Amino acid sequence: NILDNEELIATLDETKTKAVEIQGKLEEAQFTKNEINKARDVYKPASKRGSILYFAASGLSLINSMYEISLDSFLTQFVTALDNAKRDVVLESRLRNLINKCTESTYDYTCTGIFERHKLTFSFRLTCMILDGDDKLDSVSLNAFLKGDTSLDDVKEKKPEGASWLSPMGWKDFLYLCTLDDVFAEV
């Protein structure tokens, strides 16, 4: 009879106890994992900015091939900036300090290694990427600023006499801007 085997019953009891113990540890591990994820999620804005900064700096190679930046070099500079950021007990202030310090340090570090004539291009690219990352970049207005009116249509409205200094293409671009934003429509 299987019920008379005391050694087997003791082994089964021990297995049951260990299974309950393991289940408790698994629940504790899941709780710890969730707490770690919550704490990590708070710092996602800083990591997102770090990603933007890296890709802005590494994109300089499109301007000049000598502007290659290694991930290792960037990470060394980025971690140093994180360490040097002002500490604060208020989490929102700490995040702002981290993001500002990393942005400033990366900008300074990158501008140290590029020609003067490329610094404004880098600044513009970095600004656009940061605004885009924060969902604050109006890409339609940016494209109008960069390209003007790219349509093949003729200008329908005659240029005023007081605007003789404005080229026909400039007038066409101005009319296009007026359709995009109320600020120009009032001019």
Disulfide bonds with the S-S distance in Angstrom:
none
